[in-house]
């Protein structure tokens, strides 16, 4: 989609050169009308994914504080089937999780065939926050890029569709959103001094994200950098990207379901013939 950056191979990434705003020529009203159509397409495609039971879909959402991960999730849940969609949030590891390798807790949350899982933060935190705050030595976290690539390759080889989104906001937009939380009663529960403290590490986080995106992008598990200063445009980009990815499987799912239906009809006819 115009205005987005898709990374499908190892390369140097400079987030400062990638716009956080929606394309100026794009009309919000027209975009929202398009989004409504895409939401219907996504609902149909997810049903096919579920009933065909041949693939799983993993959606990874990463971004700075206030970038809109929760808002994106709310939007996606509004146009997907609750029976086969779930959200897996990743917070500070528990003692049990810390006793295992860093991917142990993540692998348990990946979707099975027919399912959709949305990661609110993910295994990438182990090359982001641990790097910025020096929670583990560089010799430890620097090896994790290759481990992540092998992990995602394993998922893809086992029929998981992997889409990773970096919700890209400007530092100015983040400040505005944090200030809004102080002014709006319904958002006050989100207030945290920690969010302001993390802003002090803005450049360190940008560098960590640039490395993670640049080192862990493949054609099969791409990174999509989403301009996220405008919430409506963010939702449009994420939805359209998912729909376009799933459309490539639609014909195969329909054929599989057709074969299943034909087999079921033949079995039913055989049952009726035997009962005569």
N, C-alpha and C positions, 0 to 999 in steps of 0.2 A: 504494500500500500504506500502511496506517495506520502513522504514525510517521515517514514520509519526507516530504520537501519537494521538490516538483517545480517548477522554474522554467522557464517557457515564453515569457517576454517580458522586455523591458528593465524593470528595477525596482531599487529599493534593497534590498540584502540585508544583514541583520544576523545573522552567524553566532552571536553570543553569545546570541541568543534562540531558537536551534534546538537541540533536545536531542541529545546524543550517545549517549544510552542507549536500549536497546530498551524498548518499551512494558512497563510493570510487570506487566500482566495476561497477557502472552504467556508461555506455557509452553514451555520450551526443548525438551522431548521432542516435543511436538506440532509445534513449528516444524521440527524436524529431520525428522520424518516427512513434513511438507509439502514440505520441500526435496528429499527423495528423489524424490517424485512430479514436482516441477518439473524436476529434472535429467533425467528420462526424457522429459518434454515438450520440453525444450531440445534433446536429442539428435535427436528426431524432426523438429523444426522446422528444425534446422540441415541435416539431410539434404535436406529439401525445398528449402531455400535453395540448397544446393550443386547439386542435380540440375536444378532449374528454371533456374538460371543467369541470373536476371533482376535480382537485387539483390546488393549487398555489405553487410556489417555492420561498422561501426566502433564499437568500444567504447573510450572514453577513460577512463582511471583517473588521478585526481589526488588528492593528499592530503598532509598533513604527513608528515614522517619517522615511521615505525612505524605509519602509519594502516592498513596491511594490503594494499597494492597487490600485493605478491608472493603473499600468501596468497589473495587473491581470484583471481589468475591461476591458481594451482594448482588451486583449486576449479573454475574454469570449464574448464580443460583436462581435468579429470576427467569432464566430462559433454558434451564436444564431440568432433567427429571430427578427428583430427590431420591428415588429408590436406587439409583446407581451412581450418585454423585456425593462425594464427601470432601471435607476440608481437613487437612492435617497441618496444624500450626507447630512450629518448632521454636521453643523457648529455651531458657537455660537448661542444659543437660542435667538429668537427675544423677544421683550417685551410681545407680545401676547402669545408666547409659554411659557414664564416664568410665566404667569398668570394662567397656567393650571398645572396639574400634569405632571411629567417628561415623562410619556409615551404617553401623548396626541398627540404630534406631530409625534410620531413614528407610532402609530396605523393607522394614516391616510395614511401612505406610504406603508403599507403591501400589498402584491399582492392579487388580486381577483382570482377566479378560472379560470385557463387557462393562468394566467400571471406569469411572472418571475420578481422579483425585487431584485436588488443588493444594499445592504446597504454599502455605503462608510463611515465607522464609523457607530455608531448606538446608541441604548439605553444604551449600555455598557459604553459610555462616562460618564454617570451619576454615575458610581461607579469607574471610572478611574481618569479622570482629576479633577473631583470635590473632590476626595479623596486626590490626590497628592498635589493639591494646596489649600486644605482646604476651598473650595468655600462654602461648606455647612458643618455643624457639623457632626461628626461621627454618632451621634444618628439618623441623617437623612439618610445619604447614606448607613449605615449598614443595614437598613430595606429594601433597594431596591433589594437586592438579591432575597428575597422571592417574591417580587412583579414581578420581571423579570421572575422568574420561572412560576408564575401563568399566566403571560401574554403570554409566549411562549406555555404553556399548552393549553391556549385558542386558539391560532393560530393552533396548531396541531389538536385539537378537531374539528376545522372547516376546516379540509382538506388542511392545509398548510404544505408543506414539509420544514423543517427548517434545514439548514446546516450553522454552524458557523466556520469560519476559522480564526485562529490566525497566521499571517505571522511572523514567528520567525526568526529574524536576530540577528547577533552578534553585540556587540557595535563597534567592529573593522570594520565590514562591513558597518555599518551606517556611521562611520566617513569617510570611503573611498568614499561613495556615496555623502556625503555632500561636500567633497573636489572636487569631479568631477563636481559638479554643478558650482563651481567657475571657473573651467578650460574650460568648454564647453559652447560656446556662446548660443547654442540652449536650454541649461538647466538653463541659468542664471536667467530667470524669476522666477525660483523656489526658489531663494536664500532668506533666512530669518534668521535674527539674532535670532529669536525666536526658530528656530530648534536647534541651538547650546545651547541656554539657557535651553531648555528642556532636553538636554543630561545630564545636571547637576543633573537631577532627575531620572536618568536611573534606579537605584536600587529601588527607590520608585515606579516607573511605573511597574517594574518587579513584585514587591510584589502585586501591585494592580491587575495586570493581573492574577497572580497566584490565588488570591482570587476569582476573577470573574469567571475564568475558572473552578476552583475547586468547587465553590458553585452553579454554574448555568449550569451544564452539566447533561443531561438526555439521555436515549436511543433514545427518540423521537426528541430531539433537541441537538445533540452532538456538542462538540468542537473538531475540527481537528487542531492540532498544526503542521504547515507546515514548514519544514526547508526551509528558503527563502533566504539564502545567494546566491544561484544560481537561476537566474530568470527563466531559462528554466525548472529546476526541480520544482520550485514553481508552474508554469503553469501546468506541468504534474500532480502533486499531486491534485491540485484543480479540474482540469478537470476530472481526473479519479474518484475522490470521488463523484462528481456530477453525472457522468454517472452511476456509480454503484448504487447510491441511486435511480435514476430514473428507472433503469432496473427492479427493483422490482415491478413497477407499470405498466410496458409495457403490460403484458398479459391482465390485467383488462381494460386498455385503449382500446386495440384492440377489446376486446369483446364488450365493450360499443359502439364503433364506428361501429362494425359489426351489432349490434342490431339497431342502428340508421339508418344504410344503408338499412337493411331489412325492417324496418318500412316505410322508404321513398319509397322503391321500391313497397311495397304493396299499398301505397297510390296512387302512380302513375298508377299502374295497375288498381286500382279501378276507377280512373278518366277516364282512357281510355275505360274501360268496360262500364261506364255510358254514354260515348260519342258516343258509337256505335248505 
